[in-house]
């Protein structure tokens, strides 16, 4: 079948798939999965006034924006392994940034392996799974990582030999007078563009995963992206203090940022540093947005847009001073919530406000592509929401990190912290209708005892179980 006819056939099939699943033997759509590190929903399409993200916003205008999508673990390796297996984390599975799908869930068919087994060419460019060797049998060729290692470009920002010896790094942000192509994500883009060109020439469908590093620390981007963000429009978050009544287990010392030059070993950063970090984060998001735009433009130029499903996801959120923290790894809304945008050719765009989870991506792509959903999958297909974005989502989104299990319902976020023996040592409850910034912990107030009991039961029934 020639490509124009295949595109028409795939577009019609994708539109039909929202009404009924594809059947085995029918034409298959391509899949472009874009994963962006540490991306919180501070995007124009999510209503962030300070964002400058025209390309992601363009994608959002063509697809469905999931306004309340939640990661399963706010740590890159664990979050990605959970998404690619559709398995919930447990105290023994997907526990930190070094987590691997093949080590923590041996024998489980990952998303990319299922597509490869179904006749797809499957490729990984950039940071998709945290380790290049993770679940390698699922890729048609070895996963590719960029060779560029220098994150900062100004000579004065390079670490001295003494700093390297003490494991200290460079400054946490930089606005260098350097072109996009000098940066690691531009190298990933070039590889993805080259792969798209080769994939466009073949008849077999493809599953291409592209992972961008920014806005991960350090917040380094060309100066032109910093110039998009006026310092006068940048302010500290209103909830910059720890919540009233929050247990000590809820707050961590954000050690990742403390590795960088100029950051104190303990205690808060100065307001000047805080504002520079926020601006640097926004500049980094604008930079990666430009790379996403170039990737989507190439998809269209090659004539692939009409038969390619595009999924854009941030692996988790990131605190920019909220609750006094500068990192991921907590159970607050700012960290657990992240962007999820799905564009299905031939279908209407929209906004879905219902609760969804990242483990839902796996069965969604299966249903849209006519692939069988493996029995191990714990997520729920988002196809009903793609068809009708205004319908209700899940009753709850459940995640975990370190010693905590957390549940987000329509109104509340409830979290339990346990000791190494599994005994509950503290709890948090926030009424997100009245307190969206999670400023006052209600868990120990008698008038909320029934709500705590209800959420505790729901959390126990829904959290991950070991295989």
N, C-alpha and C positions, 0 to 999 in steps of 0.2 A: 504493500500500500504506500503510495507517495505521501510525503509529509503533509501537504495541504489537506488531503482527504483524511489522513490520520488525525490531524488537528480537529477537523470538523467532527469526526466520529468521537474523539475523546471528549470534546466539549459537550456534545449531546449526552454522552454516557455519564459525565460528571453531573450534569444537571439532573439526569434521571436518578442518579445515585442518592440524591437528597430525598427522593420519594421512595426508592426501593434500592437495596444493595445490588451492586453489580454481581453478575453470575460468572462462574469460572469459564474461561474461554473468551470473554469479551475483551475489548481493547483496554489497555491499562494506561492511566495517566502517569506522567513523570512526577517526581516529588523533589522539591528544593527545600531543605530544612536549614534555616539560618539560626544559629545559636550565638548569643551575645553575652559575654561574661559580665557579671555584676550589674546587669541592667535593671534598674528600677523603673517603674512606669512614669518617669519624668520625661514624657514625650508630648508633643503637641496634640496627638490624637487621643491622649488620655487627659487632656485639659490642663497640662502644665504650662502656665503663662510664660515662664522663663525659658522654655525649650525652643531649640532651633533644629527641628528634625523634619524637614520637608519631604524627604524620601520615604522614611518609615510612615509618615502621615499619608503619603500618596498610596502606599500599599494598604494602609488601614482603610482608605476610602474605597478600595476595590474589594475588600474582604470583610470579615467579621472580627471586630475588636472584642476580646473577652476582657471586660472591665475588672472582673474580680477572679483572676486566675492565680493559683497558689502552687508554689514549689512544694516538694515533699521533704526536702532537707536543704537548709540554707548554706550549702557548701558545694563547691563546683563539682568535684568528682562524684560525690554522693548523689547530687541532684541529677546529673546527667545519666548516671547508671540507672537510677530509678525511672527516669523518663524513657530510656531506651529498652527497659525490660517491662515496664508497667507493673512494677512491684513496689509495694510500700516499704519504707525503711523499718528496721527493728533495731534494738540495742546491739545486735550482732551483724546487721546487714546495712550497708551504705551509711557508714558512721562518720566519715570525714572526707577531706578534699582528695585524699589518696585512694578512695574507694574505687574498685573495679567491678564491672558487671560480671566478668567471667570468674573472678575469685569469690565474690560474695553470693553469686547465684549460679553456680556451676550447672551446666546442662539446660539452662533456660535459653530459649530462642529469642535473641535480641531482635529489635525492630529491623535493623539493617540486614541481619541474617535471614529473616523471613522474606524480605524483599529479594535478596540474592537467590534464595531457594526458589523463588517464584519467577525467575527469569529476568530480573532486573540487573543492570550494571550498577553497582553500589560503590560510591567513592566518598572519602572523607578528606576534606581540606581544612587545615587549621585545627583549632581546639574544639573538638566535638566530644569524644570521650576524653577524660583527663589524661589517660595514659595511651600512647600511640599503639601499644601492643594489646590493649584491652579488646577482647572479643574480635580478634583480628580475622578470624575465619568468615566473618560477615561482610568483609570488604572485598571487592573484586580485585583491587590492588592494595598494597600496604598503605595504611593511613599516612597522609602527608602532613608534615609540620614545617613551618617556615624556618629558614636558616638564619635570618636576621635575629641577632640577640641583643643589640643595643636599644634600650628603651628610651633613653634620653640622648640628646644630640649636642647640646652646648658643651664645649670643652670644660668649662668650670663645674659642670654638673656630673662629671665622671667621678666615680669613687676613687679615692687615693688608695695606695697600697695598704696603708694602716687601716683604713676603713674596711677594705676587703678582708684583712686578717681578723678583724673583730666582727665579721659578718654584718657590718653596717653597709647600707646601700646609699644610693644617691638621693637627692631631694624627692619629695613625694609628688611633685608636679613640675611642669616645664612648658613654656610657650616659646618654642624655637622657630627661628626663621628658616624653616626647612620645608621641602615639598612633601606632599602626601606619600609619594613613592618611596621615600626613605624609611617609612615606618613598617612595622611587622604586619599590620593588617592589610596594608597595600600589597605586600608580597603574597599574602593569602588570597587577596582579590585577584591578582594576576594569575595565580594557579587555577582558581575557580573559573575564571574567564576562559583560560586555555582548555580546561576540561569541558566546559560547556560547548566550545567549538567542536571538539571531538565527538561529544555525545550527540550533537545536533546532526551529525553525519550518519548516525547508525539508526537502524529500525527498532532495536530493542529499547524499552523504556528505561529510565534511570532513576536512581535515588541518590541525589547529591547532597551531602551534608557539608555546610560551610560554617566554621566557627571563628568568630572574631574575638580578640583578646580585650580590646578597650570596651568599656571604660574601667577595666581592672587597673589597680595601682601599678606604677605611678601614673598620675593623670597627666600624660604627656601627649600633646597634640600640636600641630603647626599653629603658629601665632594667628593665622587668619581665622581659626575656629575660636580662639580666645576672644578675638575682636568682635565676634557675634554676640558676646555676652557682656553687657555694660555692667561694670562693678556696682554702679548705683542701684541696679535692680536686683542685687543679690543680698539676701538677708539670712540671719541665723534662724533656724526653725523655732517656732513658738514653743514646742515641747522639748527644748534642749536640756531640761533637767530630768533626772531619774524620776519615774513615777512615784507618787506618794504611796507608801506601803509596799513597794516592790521588794521581793526577797533578793538577797544577795546573789542567788543562783541565776537570776534573770539578767544580770549585768556582767559583762566581761571586759577585760582591759584592752580590747582591740590591739592585740600584739602585732598584727600584720603591719599596721600603719607605724607602730613604734619602731620598726626596723629602719625607718627612713631618716635621713639626716634632717636635723632641726626639729624633730618631734620629741617631746620630753619622755623620759623612761617611765614616768607615771604622772597621773594627774591630767587635767584638761589642756588642750592646746589654746593658744591665745585667740582672741577674736579675729585678729588679722590673718592668722594661719587658717582658721576655720573658713573665713570668707574666700580665701584663695583656693582652698580645697574644693569648696562648692563650685567655684567658677571653673576650676580645672576639670572637675567631673563633668560639668555641662559641656565644656569644650571637647572633651573626649567623646561624649555621646554624639555631638555634632560631627566630629571627625568620622566615627564609625557609621553614622547615618549616611555620610557621603559615599562610603565604600558600599553600603547596601544599595544606594541609588545606582552606582555604576554596575553592580551585579544585576539588578533588575533591568536596567537599560540593555545590557547585553542579552539577557534572556529574551527580551522583546525583539532586539535586532536580529537575533537568530531565528525568529519565528517560533519560539518555544513557549511563549507566555500562554497561548491559548490551550495548551494541553499539559500544563504543569501546575500542580498544587504547590503553593508556597506557604510554609509555616515559619513564622518568626517568633522566637522565644528567648527571654532572658533566663539564665539558669536559676537566679534568685535575685532578691532586692539587695539593698545596701543602705546602711545608716549614714546619713550626712549630718551628724551632730544630734539627731533625734535621741532623746534619753541620755545624752552625753556620750554616745558611742559613734565610732567611725569604722564600721566594718559590717560583715554579715555575721552569721553564727548565733543569732538570737531568735527568739520566738515572737518578736513584735511584728505588727502588720507591715511596717516599712521594709522588713527583711523577707517575710514569707510571701508577700505579694510581688508579682513580676509580670511583665508584658507577655501576652500571647495573642498573635494575630494569625488568622487562617484565611487565605484567599483560594477559592475554588473557581476556576474559570467557568463562565456561563451562568453564574449564580449571582444573586443580589448581595449587596453589602449590607452591613448593619452593625449594631452594638448589642452585645449580650451582657446583661448585668448579673446573671445568675452565677452562683459559685461553681467553679470548675477546678480541676487539679491537673497537674502536668502528666500524671499517669494516664490521663484520658487521651493524650495525643496518639499513642500507639494504636488503640482500637479504632480511633477516628480514621487514621490513614489506612488501616486495613479495610474498613467498610467502604471508604471512598474508592479504593483500588480493587475491590472485589476479592480480597485475600481473606482466608479463614483466620479468625481470631483465636489464638492458642488458648488452651484451657487455663494456663497460669495467669493470664492477664487480669489485673485487679482494677484497672480503670474502666471508664464508661465512655462509649462513643459520643462525640460531640455533634454528630450528624443532625440529631433533632434540633439542636441550637443553631447550627448552620442554616438549617431550613427555616427556622422560626426563632430568631434571636431573642424575641421578647418573652419566650416561655421561661418557666422556672428552671433554675439549675439544680445542683445537688443540695441536699439538706445541710451538708457540712463538708469542709475541706480539712483534712487531718495531716499533720506533719510532725516532725521531731528534729531535735538537734541535741547533741551531747547527752545531758541527763534529763531532757525535757520531752514531753509529749504535748502537742497543742492541737486544739480544734477551733475552727472558725465557723460559726453559724451565721445566719442572716443578721443577727443582732450582736452576738457576743464573740469574744475570743477568750478561751479558757486554757490554761496551761498547768501541767503538773510537773514538778521536779522531783527526781528520786535520787537516792544514794546508791553506791555500787551494789548494794544488796537488793535493790528494787523497792525500797521503802520510800513512800512519799514523804518529802521533807518540807515542801512549800508549794503554794499554788498562786495563780494569778487569774483574775477575772476582770475583763473590761467590757463596759457597755458601749459599743462602737456607735450606736445611734446618738447617745448623749456625750460621749467622750471619744471622738475619732482619733485623737492624738494619744490615747492610752496613757493618760496622766494620773489616774487614780485607781489603784488596785482594790477591787470590791470583794475579793475572795473570802476574807475573814469577817465580813460584816454579816450579822445574823439575818438581816432582812433579805439577803441573797443566798441563803443556805439551800433553798429548794432549787434555784437555778444552778448552783454548783453541783448538787446531787444529780440533776438531770444531765448536765454536760459531762460529768464524770462517767456516767453510765454510757452515754453516747460515744465518748472517746474510747472507753474500754471495748466496746463492740466493734469499733471501726478501725482501730490502729493496726499496724502491720503485725503479721504473725510469721514466725520462721517456717520455712518450707520443710 
